[in-house]
Amino acid sequence: MSIYGITSSLPSSVAPPIAPFALAIGGGDIYTLLLLTAAGVAVVGGPAVRPIRGVR
């Protein structure tokens, strides 16, 4: 259960510190880079959780 708790709360605690950097780098269309960064993290994070078979 704790693994699921961490995976559900970690994105909401990591995203706020990272978002200003993505918005600052983005230039004119700032939200495009922010959304692409979020999509990239989701694509990398999905397969990373896949090997977890269950909890005891």
Contacts in CASP RR format, 6 or more apart in sequence:
PFRMAT RR
TARGET T0000
AUTHOR 0000-0000-0000
METHOD contacts of the structure
MODEL  1
MSIYGITSSLPSSVAPPIAPFALAIGGGDIYTLLLLTAAGVAVVGGPAVR
PIRGVR
1 55 0 8 1.000
2 55 0 8 1.000
3 52 0 8 1.000
3 55 0 8 1.000
4 55 0 8 1.000
7 49 0 8 1.000
11 41 0 8 1.000
15 38 0 8 1.000
18 37 0 8 1.000
19 34 0 8 1.000
22 33 0 8 1.000
22 34 0 8 1.000
22 37 0 8 1.000
23 30 0 8 1.000
23 31 0 8 1.000
23 33 0 8 1.000
23 34 0 8 1.000
25 33 0 8 1.000
26 32 0 8 1.000
26 33 0 8 1.000
26 34 0 8 1.000
27 33 0 8 1.000
END
